[in-house]
């Protein structure tokens, strides 16, 4: 009964004219940035954050969440029509989506990705609604060692899932943690690494760093070689999938929903990993795996459903434990904190209107996205035709404005540019930005939990408590095994090269 | 590839050394009561260890790996100029004002990217500056510095 009255409270909040308008604005902007390659939800949420300062917290969170899951819908359009992922979680959709478009089936590909996204998104919101309160109740029993271990697991997962050597991911995570130490030490109150700068006393801002690492760095990377986007279909027809398309896609959609939701709950999994998993599972269990990659509808339905299910699933740990499971969630955590709300086990009890209002708005937003996406595909195609040499100055202008508007401090813009150049160089040297940013966000919480745990007087406290011991062992396993694997693989490569040389 | 790996691991080695030395200047405390410098010191030491491993790997494996083609000078020039323009705009933003800075940014950046005429770029710059004014100043009431134009 409590559950239904809470849900009614949520809908009461989400269905006010103001919240409906901002939800619509959020999903519209989300879809737009999902369509445009080179600007993702992380940079957009960072950019919009300052414009939400004057809003009520619930309205602001409803809009920013709308941007996040809206981007998942939009990303598929670019993947299918241009063969360039609009955002990272749509990479797999390119494989079969673009092939479907080449076979003259762009319409059904776009249609099934919209319907799949809707079903996956809706099912995972139900999961979020049921699981978050349970997890929050469980988390009330957590102490600093458990929270430390959980954050460590999140960082280990992000590092483990990085492309390239784990060592590089580890270095980026360590660098992020080191940068998070800049500013005031929350326990002793003294300042560290500030070079007597007033701006740095408050620590390194997450938003300017995120905009630099993901917005400016992306622009600089794209500037290296401006490629003319080749749009395959300028008129898309037959968006509604046929009965056969539905019969082929329904189980991939169901499986994609479950994979997307449950995998994204794992700290660090984000929205990209579930899409790869959903695609791999479909290919493995398919009766005709050889058709994958040639334009099969299951190859579009599964990953597109999974990324939307993952968007809601990754909010479980944020809302119930206060821990971001991905970079996007880290920025959303920043939004909560800016509005004076600390997500975590007490969020549901302290701010029921915000929690249930946000969840109800996600149902509404999903319906809006379905209605919005199908008729507006023509508009998205037109937007895709904007040349990049006009698009990138706009992205830079918005980033400039967003960083400045945070504190009306020009040094925030400078920080953004510095981290933009840093992010660009790190990409060139094959280091990923995700562990860096997640470590920067988790750093202060991680240090507090670490130092509070040690105050108990036992340096082995992390291994004496069962939950933290298990989580730390899993983290160590994730970090150590690839190191040995890399070494043994590399050693084999050297031996092979030497043998060939001989 | 080898040169890149060596350069990046040397960079991180230097960062690790600076972090370790700098952290040691803060109170370290002990295991029961860690001080301000405790965690950064640990991070610095780990950075030194991991970057050294990467450096050794780069020296051992480098010869076997293929070198990537270096980036063309004009691309470096394009990127370098873009970054310099951005930094110049940061330092001039409050003095010159948002309207002129955004106009200049929207005029210069497309020209740097190429494949656009000055006329089109000019029109784009006027529209962008006007758009920023309408959306951010007029509608969203963002307080942006007006510089000498505002006086």
Interface residues (C-beta under 8 A of the other chain):
Chain A: X50 X51 X165 X167 X168 X170 X171 X174 X175 X177 X178 X181 X185 X188 X190 X192 X193 X220 X223 X224 X225 X226 X387 X388 X389 X390 X392 X393 X394 X396 X397 X400 X401 X404 X405 X408 X410 X413 X414 X417 X420 X421 X424 X428 X429 X430 X431 X447 X450 X451 X454 X455 X457 X459 X490 X493 X494 X497
Chain B: X4 X5 X7 X8 X12 X15 X19 X22 X26 X27 X31 X32 X33 X34 X35 X36 X37 X38 X39 X40 X43 X44 X46 X47 X50 X51 X53 X54 X57 X60 X61 X63 X64 X71 X75 X78 X79 X82 X83 X86 X87 X89 X90 X91 X93 X94 X102 X105 X106 X109 X110 X112 X113 X114 X115 X116 X124 X128 X132 X136 X140 X142 X143 X144
